[in-house]
Amino acid sequence: MSHPILGELESSNYVNFKFNEKDFKGLEGESLAAALLVNGVRVLRYHEGTGSPRGIYCNIGHCYECRVCVDGRQGIRACLTPIQEGMLVESGVQPYSSPEGREADDE
């Protein structure tokens, strides 16, 4: 398998990582975005102004929709970041609260 930025991925070694405190597995060296998609994760963060859910859009690093927090570093693009054993990943922005005080859905 080949990614335009990450290059060839030929690993069959699985690594463990966390996303929003949940345990996941992915192929060592594949992008964090790919690993999350395979594990059924579609929402990576919420828009700062509207609270609308954001996920993977371009998958080549241009759109910045997949920004997450990785090991305490904010604004990391999941589509360009290879997963590693023990990586701690969190949504880039916490769910938006509407004026009525309800949290936005993550669907």
Secondary structure, DSSP 4 states (H G I P E B T S, - for coil): -EETTTEE-----EEEEEETTEEEEEETTSBHHHHHHHTT----EE-TTT--EE--SSSSSSS-TTEEEETTEEEEEGGG-B--TTEEEEESSPPPBPTTSPBPP--
